[in-house]
Amino acid sequence: MKIIFKNTLVFSIVYILLYLLDSFFKNSETLFSCRYISKTLLSLSLLAYYLINTKQKDKHKKRLVVVALCCFILGDVFFITGNNGNVLHFIFASSLFIAAKVCYSLRFLNNEDFKITKLIPFLLFCFLYMSIIMTIVYNNLGSFFIPLLLYLFVVMLLMQFAYLRKSEVNNKSFWLVIIGVVFSMVADNIDILKMFYDPSIAYNKITVMFFHGLSQYLIIMGVLEESNKTEIVKL
């Protein structure tokens, strides 16, 4: 069993197979309840892969990644029932996703000074992004206006800290994480538009899962690459 998690290629194949299984259950009315197992296995496999392969000596940083993945695991379970009309579970899921993204943001936080001018294009992008999303879904938000605004703010916070890693880590780690965060944003966008604009938008039964699963995979691979690089530099 351990060879699955020690070999990146083998694990990647297993991860893809678990994703395909979960995708099949999601699109099957009779087997949809099996997602509680398949989705949990998919997320747990990523957590196990991280724990077995990480060389991170900073316990705080390691704990943040573990907590983030655990929040995503629990959030996914609540989100499955939330999609079936259980509003309370949907709120729990959203709160757990926010907590997970905050943990990732803290994990990517660094102490390097940076010029505010470097952030101006990024801040403009954030303003434009949030404005477009809120404009599209505003009329259908109702009491979800403030929660969605908070969620989008946390999404942008994660993107900012992932972007600011550029001069702190090796290129491979930076690009894996930043692409993973972008894919996470794409999944969030489709999900938001599905809930508050058009329930059938962008083949969301497939695309949300695809971008979410791929984003988690890339972020964890990027974090592992960063820790491996740090160890090499120290040696």
C-alpha positions, 0 to 999 in steps of 0.5 A: 500500500505504501508504494502507492503513496511513495511513487508520484506516478502510481499515486497520480494514476490512483488519484485519477481513478478515484476521481473518475469513480467519484465523477461516475457516482455524482452523475448517477441518480441511483448511486449518488449516495456512494459519493460519501465514500468515493469523495472521502477516499479521493480527499483522504488519498491526497492527505495520506500522500502529503503526510507520507512525502512531506519533509517539512520541518516547520510543524506549524506549516505542516499543520496548516496543510493538514487542517486545510485538507481535513476541512476540505474533506468535511466540507465536501461531505456537507456539500454533497447533502447541501446540493440536495437542498439542505441549506444548513449543510451548505452553510457548514460546507462553505464555512469549512471551505473558507477555513481551508482557504484561510489555512492555505493562505497562512501556509503561503504567507512569508515575511519578505517585504514587497513593494505595493506597486507590484500588487496594484495590477493584482488588486485591480484584477481582484476588484474587477473579478469580484465586481463581475461575479457580484453583478451577475448573481446579485439579484439572486443572492438574497441573504447570501450577499454578505457570505458570498462577499466574504467567500470571494474575499478569502479566495482573493486572499489565497490568490494574493499569498500564492502570488507573493511566493514567487521570489520565496520558492523555486519556480516549479513549486510556485507555478504548481501552486499558483495554477492550482489556486487559479483552477480552484477559483475556476471551480468556485466561479462555476459553482457560484454561477450554478447556485445563483445564476444558471443551474446548468451552466458550464457542464458544472456536474463535470467541470466543478469536480474536475477543476476542484480535484485538479487544484487540490492535486497541484497545490499539494504537489507544489507544497511538497516541491517547496519543502523538498527544495528547502531541504536540498538547499539546507543540505 
